[in-house]
Each structure stands twice: as structure tokens, then as C-alpha cells.
Amino acid sequence: MQQPNDTAAAQQMMRYDANKKTALIAYLLWFFAGYLGAHRFYLGRIVSGLIMLVLFLLSCVGMLILVGFIGLAVIGLWWLIDGFLIPGMISGANNKLINNLR
């Protein structure tokens, strides 16, 4: 017979499995929409995701007067560095989830 404590632990594990962040989805978002900050939104980094999105939009507008390329270069470098930082971001997001389930 299961103890009430076992049931609570099983429910926590099910909630964790349903909400955990995966590397596959993070890297797909990074590769296809990383310049918009999509992977950062997915990993719970809303502020930096918004900064990337706004910087991209401003850079697109700035391309009309040929200064937008600077912003796009910054986003490109940020995008490339994020490719290496995603595993740590996933770990941090999942650890935060575990702490919230306690």
C-alpha cells in the first residue's frame, strides 16, 4: 500500500516531468528564432528575451539608414554565445522548477 508521502512525491515528479525544459526544444528555438530571443523566453529569461527582440526590431528599422547592421552584429554575437550557454540556462530553469515544487 502506498503511503501519502509516496503519492505526493509521485505528483511532484509528474509536475516536474510535465514542466521541465528540454535541450532539443531550446536549441530548435535558438537556431530558428534565436535572434528574436525565443529560446530565452522558453527558458524563463523574459527580460533578456525582450531586450533581444527590441534590439532586433530596432536594428531592422535602422537598416533603412544603414546603422542597423551594428545591432544585427550584436545580436549575432549574442546568439552565438547563447549556443554555448543554453545547457546552463536549462539546468538553472529546471533547478528553479524543482525548488518551486517543494
SVG drawing of the C-alpha trace seen along z (x, -y; Angstrom):
<svg xmlns="http://www.w3.org/2000/svg" viewBox="-2 -57 32 59">
<polyline fill="none" stroke="black" stroke-width="0.4" points="0.0,0.0 1.3,-3.4 1.9,-6.0 0.6,-9.5 4.2,-10.8 4.9,-8.5 1.8,-9.9 3.0,-13.5 6.4,-12.6 4.9,-11.0 2.8,-14.0 5.8,-16.3 7.7,-14.1 4.8,-14.2 4.6,-18.0 8.3,-18.3 8.2,-16.0 5.4,-18.0 7.1,-21.4 10.8,-20.7 12.8,-22.4 14.5,-20.2 17.7,-20.9 16.1,-19.8 13.3,-22.5 15.7,-25.1 18.2,-24.5 15.5,-24.4 14.1,-27.8 17.7,-29.1 18.5,-28.0 15.3,-29.1 14.2,-32.1 17.1,-32.9 17.6,-36.4 14.1,-37.2 15.0,-35.8 12.6,-32.8 14.9,-30.4 15.3,-32.9 11.5,-33.3 11.3,-29.5 13.9,-29.2 12.2,-31.9 14.6,-34.7 11.9,-37.2 13.8,-40.4 16.8,-39.4 14.4,-37.9 12.6,-41.2 15.9,-43.0 16.9,-40.8 13.5,-41.2 13.6,-45.0 17.2,-45.2 16.3,-43.1 13.3,-45.2 15.2,-48.5 18.0,-47.1 15.6,-46.2 14.3,-49.8 17.8,-51.1 18.8,-49.2 16.9,-51.8 19.6,-54.3 22.4,-51.7 23.1,-51.7 21.0,-48.7 23.8,-46.4 25.6,-47.2 22.6,-46.0 22.3,-42.9 26.0,-42.2 25.5,-42.4 22.5,-40.1 24.5,-37.6 27.3,-37.6 24.8,-37.2 23.1,-34.4 26.3,-32.6 27.4,-32.9 23.9,-31.7 24.5,-28.5 27.1,-27.6 25.1,-29.0 21.9,-27.0 22.9,-23.9 23.5,-26.1 20.2,-28.0 18.3,-24.7 19.9,-23.5 19.0,-26.7 15.4,-26.7 14.9,-23.1 16.5,-23.7 14.2,-26.6 11.3,-24.4 12.4,-21.8 12.7,-24.4 9.2,-25.7 7.7,-22.2 8.9,-21.8"/>
</svg>
